[in-house]
Amino acid sequence: MAAPSLLLYIDRSLFARRVKDSRPLEQRDPGWKLFGKVPPREGPAKDPKRIQKEYETKSGRAGPGNPTSPRQSVRKNLDFEPLSTTALILEDRPANLPAKSAEEAQKHRQQYEEMVAQAKKRELKEAQKRKKQLEDRCKLEESIGTAAQTWNQEILPNWSTVCTSRRVRDLWWQGIPPSVRGKVWSLAVGNELNITHELYNICLARAKEKWKTSPASSSEPEIEDAGSSDRESSLELIKLDISRTFPHLCIFQQGGPYHDVLHSILGAYTCYRPDVGYVQGMSFIAAVLILNLDTADAFIAFANLLNKPCQMAFFRVDHSLMLTYFSAFEVFFEENLPKLFAHFKKNNLTPDIYLIDWIFTLYSKSLPLDLACRVWDVFCRDGEEFLFRTGLGLLRLYQDVLTCMDFIHMAQFLTRLPDLIPAEQLFQHIAAVHMTSRNRKWAQVLQALQKDPERGSPVLKR
């Protein structure tokens, strides 16, 4: 008898819930619409057939007396069909809200037309911008192709006779075409060390042998001289720095196409010059050469490039000679940018704080790669002087920004330059730098400072 009682209880509960839910429509709780809570309607509910008929009339559904298609009847009073939420401007308000006044409707229509006009104007402006970019790119590609033809047919075959001519120097300043850049760099840097491909292979073989024996050598009591020990530590340092070289390119990372090439060149140089070894910053120079030259030729250019007086002073950490270079830089800094020079001096911002990174990597780490290659172009033409002239050009380009900064912000800005640097503007500022001081050129100023170190910067000597 317990089961029937339970069923009777359930039936009563369900029956009571049905009675509660069967309230008249006008007594139910207000519902929710898009524009807010709708109050309950007053009066009896409409007949479903009448509602269906009104819906078909408003939506333009075809019927016995209305053959018009829905596509033709939607927004008959509009010349275009508004999209997205902008359609709300032109639509009538819901039935439960007051209708728009004529002035408000006209205002909304005008606002909508202004929005459409502004959108079309933006699209037209963007289309014109894209068209100009495409035209500029085509012109650039055409000029590069013409320049490459000139270098290949007229300059390179007659290099020794035309390389110092005014015409070639002007073409050099405009940038060497990428297809001939490696050949020009090799010819401009030269090979005073008389390094051959065979010598590169010998140095590389020594480096590979050292890499193989270095793990075992730590456990064997082998006596090595100081030079060999330094070389071994340099070889280990190379492995750490290769992955940090142009990380955004990924081609020098482990497994990348140029990882082993970069590793080989740096290892071979470490065995070629154990007195110098590997120094941080070399990987960026070698990487730029690898991108423009074959492996053996890149090694030859790399070794000869680092053998230049300025690079050797920095990579061998010759403090006295480095201070001389910094002092010479300050002479031309004060000559060209006296206001910024005074601001730097007031804040005790010395050239060693930002110049070391620029010189060590020949700007390949500090500037965008394509811009750094343009700097390398003229550096191969003019030598070390252009490295310091480029530094003054950068300071000249950003002098208005730097004069408003304190020491910390200036140091941060110069050690991490903007990602987007306008190439033409930078070279305009570099061209505006005068590398003469009291009728003395860079080499004369540097030589005078080497003979009389006491005339150097007192700030740098602290």
GINORUR-V183506 format. One record per residue. N is the residue number from 1. RES is the residue in one letter. PSI is psi in radians with two decimals (* if undefined). OMEGA is omega in whole degrees, -180 to 180 (* if undefined). NEAR is the number of other C-alpha atoms within 8 Angstrom. Layout:
BEGIN
((N | RES | PSI | OMEGA | NEAR) (N | RES | PSI | OMEGA | NEAR))
END
This chain:
BEGIN
((1 | M | -0.20 | -178 | 4) (2 | A | -0.60 | -177 | 5) (3 | A | -0.83 | 177 | 6) (4 | P | -0.66 | 179 | 7) (5 | S | -0.68 | -180 | 8) (6 | L | -0.75 | 178 | 8) (7 | L | -0.69 | 179 | 8) (8 | L | -0.67 | 178 | 8) (9 | Y | -0.76 | 180 | 8) (10 | I | -0.76 | 179 | 8) (11 | D | -0.73 | 179 | 8) (12 | R | -0.70 | -180 | 8) (13 | S | -0.79 | 180 | 8) (14 | L | -0.70 | 180 | 8) (15 | F | -0.71 | 179 | 8) (16 | A | -0.66 | -179 | 8) (17 | R | -0.67 | 179 | 8) (18 | R | -0.69 | 179 | 8) (19 | V | -0.66 | -179 | 8) (20 | K | -0.63 | -177 | 7) (21 | D | -0.21 | -176 | 6) (22 | S | 0.59 | 177 | 6) (23 | R | 2.70 | 175 | 8) (24 | P | 2.69 | -177 | 6) (25 | L | -0.68 | -175 | 7) (26 | E | -0.20 | -179 | 10) (27 | Q | -0.02 | -179 | 7) (28 | R | 2.89 | 179 | 8) (29 | D | 2.61 | 178 | 5) (30 | P | 2.54 | -179 | 8) (31 | G | -3.05 | -179 | 8) (32 | W | 2.28 | 178 | 7) (33 | K | -3.12 | -179 | 7) (34 | L | -0.67 | -174 | 4) (35 | F | 0.29 | 175 | 4) (36 | G | -2.97 | -177 | 6) (37 | K | 2.22 | -177 | 8) (38 | V | 2.22 | 180 | 9) (39 | P | 2.72 | 180 | 6) (40 | P | 2.50 | 179 | 10) (41 | R | 2.61 | 177 | 5) (42 | E | 2.50 | 179 | 5) (43 | G | 3.03 | -177 | 5) (44 | P | 2.69 | 179 | 6) (45 | A | 2.67 | -179 | 6) (46 | K | 2.69 | 176 | 6) (47 | D | 2.40 | -179 | 6) (48 | P | -0.65 | -180 | 6) (49 | K | -0.63 | 179 | 6) (50 | R | -0.69 | 178 | 8) (51 | I | -0.76 | -180 | 9) (52 | Q | -0.68 | -179 | 8) (53 | K | -0.73 | 179 | 8) (54 | E | -0.65 | 179 | 8) (55 | Y | -0.75 | 180 | 8) (56 | E | -0.61 | 179 | 10) (57 | T | -0.77 | -179 | 8) (58 | K | -0.68 | -176 | 7) (59 | S | -0.09 | 176 | 9) (60 | G | 0.42 | 179 | 12) (61 | R | 2.42 | -180 | 12) (62 | A | 2.35 | 177 | 11) (63 | G | -2.91 | -180 | 6) (64 | P | -0.69 | -179 | 5) (65 | G | 0.17 | -178 | 5) (66 | N | 1.47 | -178 | 8) (67 | P | 0.00 | -177 | 8) (68 | T | 2.37 | 179 | 9) (69 | S | 2.69 | 179 | 9) (70 | P | -0.61 | -177 | 10) (71 | R | -0.60 | -177 | 5) (72 | Q | -0.44 | -173 | 7) (73 | S | -0.19 | -178 | 10) (74 | V | 2.15 | 178 | 8) (75 | R | 1.09 | -178 | 6) (76 | K | -0.51 | -175 | 7) (77 | N | 0.12 | -179 | 4) (78 | L | 2.48 | 176 | 6) (79 | D | -0.31 | 180 | 5) (80 | F | 2.88 | -179 | 4) (81 | E | 1.95 | -179 | 6) (82 | P | 2.61 | -178 | 6) (83 | L | 2.78 | 173 | 6) (84 | S | -2.62 | -176 | 5) (85 | T | -0.21 | 178 | 6) (86 | T | -0.34 | 178 | 9) (87 | A | -0.43 | -179 | 9) (88 | L | -0.44 | -180 | 7) (89 | I | -0.65 | -174 | 9) (90 | L | -0.25 | -179 | 10) (91 | E | 2.64 | 174 | 6) (92 | D | 2.72 | 179 | 7) (93 | R | 2.79 | 175 | 8) (94 | P | 2.78 | -175 | 5) (95 | A | -0.46 | -177 | 6) (96 | N | -0.02 | 179 | 5) (97 | L | 2.72 | 179 | 6) (98 | P | 2.51 | -180 | 6) (99 | A | 2.70 | 177 | 7) (100 | K | 2.55 | 172 | 8) (101 | S | 2.87 | -179 | 6) (102 | A | -0.68 | 179 | 6) (103 | E | -0.73 | -180 | 6) (104 | E | -0.70 | 178 | 8) (105 | A | -0.73 | 178 | 10) (106 | Q | -0.67 | 179 | 8) (107 | K | -0.77 | 180 | 8) (108 | H | -0.69 | 179 | 10) (109 | R | -0.71 | 179 | 10) (110 | Q | -0.72 | 178 | 8) (111 | Q | -0.72 | 180 | 8) (112 | Y | -0.75 | 179 | 11) (113 | E | -0.63 | 177 | 8) (114 | E | -0.70 | 177 | 8) (115 | M | -0.77 | 179 | 8) (116 | V | -0.73 | -180 | 8) (117 | A | -0.73 | 179 | 8) (118 | Q | -0.69 | 178 | 8) (119 | A | -0.75 | 178 | 8) (120 | K | -0.65 | 179 | 8) (121 | K | -0.72 | 178 | 8) (122 | R | -0.76 | 179 | 8) (123 | E | -0.71 | 179 | 8) (124 | L | -0.71 | 180 | 8) (125 | K | -0.73 | 179 | 8) (126 | E | -0.67 | 178 | 8) (127 | A | -0.72 | 178 | 8) (128 | Q | -0.66 | 179 | 8) (129 | K | -0.77 | 179 | 8) (130 | R | -0.66 | 179 | 8) (131 | K | -0.73 | 179 | 8) (132 | K | -0.71 | 178 | 8) (133 | Q | -0.71 | 178 | 8) (134 | L | -0.74 | 178 | 8) (135 | E | -0.74 | 178 | 8) (136 | D | -0.69 | 179 | 8) (137 | R | -0.72 | 179 | 8) (138 | C | -0.73 | 178 | 8) (139 | K | -0.71 | 180 | 8) (140 | L | -0.79 | 179 | 8) (141 | E | -0.67 | 179 | 8) (142 | E | -0.72 | 179 | 8) (143 | S | -0.64 | 178 | 8) (144 | I | -0.74 | 178 | 9) (145 | G | -0.73 | 178 | 9) (146 | T | -0.74 | 179 | 8) (147 | A | -0.71 | 178 | 10) (148 | A | -0.69 | 178 | 12) (149 | Q | -0.71 | 179 | 9) (150 | T | -0.77 | 180 | 9) (151 | W | -0.75 | -176 | 10) (152 | N | -0.68 | -172 | 10) (153 | Q | -0.52 | -173 | 8) (154 | E | -0.67 | -172 | 9) (155 | I | -0.95 | -175 | 12) (156 | L | -0.72 | 178 | 9) (157 | P | -0.41 | -179 | 7) (158 | N | 0.71 | -170 | 8) (159 | W | -0.86 | -173 | 8) (160 | S | -0.45 | -176 | 5) (161 | T | -0.43 | -174 | 6) (162 | V | -0.11 | -172 | 9) (163 | C | -0.42 | -180 | 9) (164 | T | 0.08 | -179 | 7) (165 | S | 2.76 | -178 | 7) (166 | R | -0.68 | -179 | 6) (167 | R | -0.80 | -180 | 6) (168 | V | -0.68 | 179 | 11) (169 | R | -0.63 | 177 | 11) (170 | D | -0.74 | 177 | 8) (171 | L | -0.64 | 179 | 9) (172 | W | -0.76 | -179 | 11) (173 | W | -0.60 | -179 | 9) (174 | Q | -0.20 | 180 | 6) (175 | G | 2.34 | -180 | 9) (176 | I | 2.36 | 178 | 13) (177 | P | 2.43 | -177 | 10) (178 | P | -0.54 | -176 | 7) (179 | S | -0.41 | -179 | 6) (180 | V | 0.07 | -175 | 11) (181 | R | -0.77 | -179 | 11) (182 | G | -0.74 | 180 | 11) (183 | K | -0.74 | -179 | 8) (184 | V | -0.75 | 178 | 9) (185 | W | -0.78 | -179 | 11) (186 | S | -0.76 | -180 | 10) (187 | L | -0.68 | -177 | 7) (188 | A | -0.73 | 180 | 8) (189 | V | -0.68 | 179 | 10) (190 | G | -3.06 | -180 | 8) (191 | N | 1.09 | 180 | 9) (192 | E | -0.43 | -179 | 5) (193 | L | -0.13 | 179 | 5) (194 | N | 0.76 | 178 | 5) (195 | I | 2.35 | 179 | 8) (196 | T | 2.94 | 177 | 7) (197 | H | -0.60 | 179 | 8) (198 | E | -0.70 | 178 | 6) (199 | L | -0.67 | 177 | 8) (200 | Y | -0.75 | -179 | 13) (201 | N | -0.63 | 178 | 8) (202 | I | -0.80 | 179 | 8) (203 | C | -0.64 | 179 | 13) (204 | L | -0.70 | 178 | 13) (205 | A | -0.71 | 177 | 9) (206 | R | -0.73 | -180 | 10) (207 | A | -0.75 | 180 | 14) (208 | K | -0.69 | 178 | 9) (209 | E | -0.67 | 179 | 8) (210 | K | -0.66 | 179 | 9) (211 | W | -0.62 | -179 | 9) (212 | K | -0.66 | -175 | 7) (213 | T | -0.21 | -176 | 8) (214 | S | -0.69 | 178 | 9) (215 | P | -0.67 | -178 | 8) (216 | A | -0.50 | -176 | 7) (217 | S | -0.42 | -179 | 9) (218 | S | -0.45 | -180 | 7) (219 | S | -0.30 | -180 | 6) (220 | E | 2.43 | 179 | 6) (221 | P | 1.13 | -179 | 6) (222 | E | 2.31 | -179 | 5) (223 | I | 2.16 | -179 | 4) (224 | E | 2.65 | 177 | 6) (225 | D | 3.00 | -175 | 6) (226 | A | -0.67 | -179 | 6) (227 | G | -0.73 | 179 | 8) (228 | S | -0.66 | 179 | 9) (229 | S | -0.74 | 178 | 9) (230 | D | -0.68 | -179 | 10) (231 | R | -0.71 | -180 | 13) (232 | E | -0.77 | 179 | 10) (233 | S | -0.59 | 178 | 8) (234 | S | -0.70 | 179 | 12) (235 | L | -0.65 | 178 | 13) (236 | E | -0.61 | -180 | 8) (237 | L | -0.53 | 179 | 9) (238 | I | -0.77 | -177 | 13) (239 | K | -0.59 | -179 | 9) (240 | L | -0.60 | -173 | 8) (241 | D | -0.37 | -177 | 10) (242 | I | -0.73 | -179 | 13) (243 | S | -0.30 | 180 | 11) (244 | R | -0.02 | -176 | 8) (245 | T | 2.02 | -178 | 11) (246 | F | 1.05 | -176 | 10) (247 | P | -0.47 | -179 | 9) (248 | H | -0.35 | 179 | 4) (249 | L | -0.52 | 178 | 6) (250 | C | -0.16 | -176 | 8) (251 | I | -0.28 | 178 | 8) (252 | F | 0.06 | 179 | 16) (253 | Q | 2.94 | 178 | 13) (254 | Q | 2.17 | -177 | 6) (255 | G | -0.15 | 179 | 6) (256 | G | 2.84 | -175 | 9) (257 | P | -0.44 | -177 | 8) (258 | Y | 0.15 | -179 | 10) (259 | H | -0.88 | -178 | 13) (260 | D | -0.57 | 179 | 7) (261 | V | -0.81 | 179 | 10) (262 | L | -0.73 | 178 | 14) (263 | H | -0.73 | -178 | 11) (264 | S | -0.79 | -177 | 10) (265 | I | -0.78 | -180 | 13) (266 | L | -0.68 | 178 | 13) (267 | G | -0.72 | 179 | 14) (268 | A | -0.69 | 179 | 14) (269 | Y | -0.64 | 179 | 14) (270 | T | -0.63 | 177 | 15) (271 | C | -0.50 | 178 | 13) (272 | Y | -0.69 | 179 | 7) (273 | R | 1.29 | 179 | 8) (274 | P | -0.39 | 178 | 12) (275 | D | -0.41 | 177 | 5) (276 | V | -0.79 | -178 | 9) (277 | G | -2.79 | 177 | 12) (278 | Y | 2.32 | 178 | 13) (279 | V | 2.45 | 179 | 8) (280 | Q | 2.33 | -175 | 6) (281 | G | -0.49 | 179 | 9) (282 | M | -0.58 | -176 | 11) (283 | S | -0.59 | 180 | 13) (284 | F | -0.69 | 179 | 12) (285 | I | -0.80 | 179 | 12) (286 | A | -0.66 | -179 | 14) (287 | A | -0.73 | 179 | 10) (288 | V | -0.69 | 178 | 10) (289 | L | -0.66 | 179 | 12) (290 | I | -0.64 | -179 | 13) (291 | L | -0.25 | -176 | 6) (292 | N | -0.16 | -176 | 10) (293 | L | 2.80 | 171 | 10) (294 | D | 2.86 | -171 | 7) (295 | T | -0.93 | -177 | 9) (296 | A | -0.71 | 178 | 8) (297 | D | -0.62 | 177 | 10) (298 | A | -0.68 | 178 | 14) (299 | F | -0.74 | 180 | 12) (300 | I | -0.81 | 179 | 12) (301 | A | -0.66 | -180 | 14) (302 | F | -0.85 | -179 | 11) (303 | A | -0.71 | 180 | 9) (304 | N | -0.60 | 180 | 13) (305 | L | -0.76 | -180 | 9) (306 | L | -0.23 | 180 | 9) (307 | N | -0.08 | 177 | 8) (308 | K | 2.64 | -174 | 8) (309 | P | -0.76 | -177 | 6) (310 | C | -0.82 | -179 | 7) (311 | Q | -0.70 | -180 | 12) (312 | M | -0.64 | 178 | 10) (313 | A | -0.70 | -178 | 12) (314 | F | -0.77 | -176 | 12) (315 | F | -0.39 | 173 | 11) (316 | R | 0.04 | 177 | 7) (317 | V | 0.93 | 175 | 7) (318 | D | 1.67 | -171 | 9) (319 | H | -0.78 | -178 | 7) (320 | S | -0.74 | 180 | 6) (321 | L | -0.61 | 176 | 9) (322 | M | -0.74 | 178 | 11) (323 | L | -0.60 | 178 | 11) (324 | T | -0.75 | 177 | 13) (325 | Y | -0.72 | 179 | 9) (326 | F | -0.68 | 179 | 11) (327 | S | -0.72 | 177 | 12) (328 | A | -0.69 | 177 | 13) (329 | F | -0.71 | -180 | 10) (330 | E | -0.56 | 178 | 10) (331 | V | -0.83 | -179 | 9) (332 | F | -0.44 | 174 | 12) (333 | F | -0.87 | 180 | 11) (334 | E | -0.57 | -179 | 10) (335 | E | -0.70 | -174 | 8) (336 | N | -0.63 | -175 | 8) (337 | L | 1.23 | -175 | 9) (338 | P | -0.67 | -178 | 9) (339 | K | -0.80 | 179 | 6) (340 | L | -0.62 | 177 | 10) (341 | F | -0.75 | 178 | 10) (342 | A | -0.66 | 179 | 9) (343 | H | -0.75 | 178 | 9) (344 | F | -0.76 | -179 | 11) (345 | K | -0.68 | 179 | 9) (346 | K | -0.63 | -179 | 7) (347 | N | 0.13 | 178 | 8) (348 | N | 0.63 | 176 | 8) (349 | L | 1.82 | -176 | 10) (350 | T | 2.76 | -175 | 9) (351 | P | -0.50 | -177 | 10) (352 | D | -0.39 | -177 | 7) (353 | I | -0.62 | -177 | 9) (354 | Y | -0.44 | -176 | 10) (355 | L | -0.57 | -177 | 9) (356 | I | -0.84 | -179 | 10) (357 | D | -0.67 | 179 | 11) (358 | W | -0.79 | -176 | 13) (359 | I | -0.72 | -178 | 11) (360 | F | -0.72 | -177 | 12) (361 | T | 0.11 | -178 | 12) (362 | L | 0.70 | 177 | 11) (363 | Y | 0.05 | -177 | 12) (364 | S | -0.41 | 176 | 14) (365 | K | -0.51 | -173 | 11) (366 | S | -0.54 | -176 | 10) (367 | L | 2.76 | 171 | 11) (368 | P | 2.58 | -170 | 11) (369 | L | -0.76 | -179 | 8) (370 | D | -0.64 | 178 | 6) (371 | L | -0.66 | 178 | 9) (372 | A | -0.66 | 178 | 12) (373 | C | -0.62 | 175 | 10) (374 | R | -0.65 | 176 | 10) (375 | V | -0.73 | 178 | 10) (376 | W | -0.64 | 180 | 9) (377 | D | -0.93 | -176 | 14) (378 | V | -0.51 | 175 | 13) (379 | F | -0.71 | 177 | 12) (380 | C | -0.45 | 179 | 10) (381 | R | -0.78 | -172 | 9) (382 | D | -0.25 | 179 | 8) (383 | G | -2.82 | -172 | 9) (384 | E | -0.50 | -180 | 8) (385 | E | -0.64 | -176 | 10) (386 | F | -0.46 | 177 | 10) (387 | L | -0.76 | -179 | 11) (388 | F | -0.52 | 175 | 9) (389 | R | -0.66 | 176 | 11) (390 | T | -0.70 | 177 | 10) (391 | G | -0.72 | 177 | 10) (392 | L | -0.60 | 176 | 11) (393 | G | -0.69 | 177 | 15) (394 | L | -0.76 | 178 | 11) (395 | L | -0.64 | 179 | 8) (396 | R | -0.65 | 180 | 9) (397 | L | -0.66 | -175 | 10) (398 | Y | 0.38 | -176 | 8) (399 | Q | -0.62 | 179 | 9) (400 | D | -0.62 | 179 | 7) (401 | V | -0.74 | -175 | 7) (402 | L | -0.59 | -179 | 9) (403 | T | -0.25 | 179 | 8) (404 | C | 0.08 | -175 | 6) (405 | M | 2.79 | 173 | 9) (406 | D | -3.05 | -174 | 7) (407 | F | -0.87 | -175 | 10) (408 | I | -0.82 | -177 | 7) (409 | H | -0.60 | 176 | 8) (410 | M | -0.77 | 180 | 10) (411 | A | -0.73 | 179 | 11) (412 | Q | -0.71 | -179 | 8) (413 | F | -0.78 | -176 | 9) (414 | L | -0.48 | 178 | 8) (415 | T | -0.18 | 174 | 10) (416 | R | 1.46 | -176 | 7) (417 | L | 2.80 | 179 | 8) (418 | P | 2.62 | -180 | 6) (419 | D | -0.57 | -179 | 6) (420 | L | 1.87 | 178 | 5) (421 | I | 2.09 | -179 | 8) (422 | P | 2.06 | -174 | 6) (423 | A | -0.82 | -177 | 7) (424 | E | -0.69 | 179 | 6) (425 | Q | -0.73 | 180 | 8) (426 | L | -0.79 | -178 | 12) (427 | F | -0.46 | 173 | 9) (428 | Q | -0.72 | 178 | 8) (429 | H | -0.63 | 176 | 12) (430 | I | -0.72 | 179 | 12) (431 | A | -0.50 | -178 | 8) (432 | A | -0.17 | 180 | 7) (433 | V | 2.28 | 179 | 10) (434 | H | 2.05 | -179 | 7) (435 | M | 0.82 | 172 | 8) (436 | T | 2.44 | 178 | 9) (437 | S | 1.99 | -177 | 10) (438 | R | 0.83 | 179 | 4) (439 | N | 0.35 | 177 | 5) (440 | R | 2.40 | 179 | 8) (441 | K | 3.10 | -176 | 9) (442 | W | -0.88 | -177 | 10) (443 | A | -0.64 | -180 | 7) (444 | Q | -0.72 | 178 | 8) (445 | V | -0.76 | -180 | 11) (446 | L | -0.72 | 180 | 11) (447 | Q | -0.70 | 179 | 8) (448 | A | -0.68 | 179 | 8) (449 | L | -0.56 | 178 | 14) (450 | Q | -0.63 | 180 | 9) (451 | K | -0.54 | -178 | 6) (452 | D | 1.39 | -177 | 8) (453 | P | -0.41 | -178 | 8) (454 | E | -0.32 | 180 | 5) (455 | R | 0.03 | -179 | 6) (456 | G | -3.04 | -178 | 11) (457 | S | 2.14 | 178 | 9) (458 | P | -0.45 | -179 | 6) (459 | V | -0.71 | -178 | 7) (460 | L | -0.35 | -177 | 8) (461 | K | -0.01 | -174 | 6) (462 | R | * | * | 4))
END
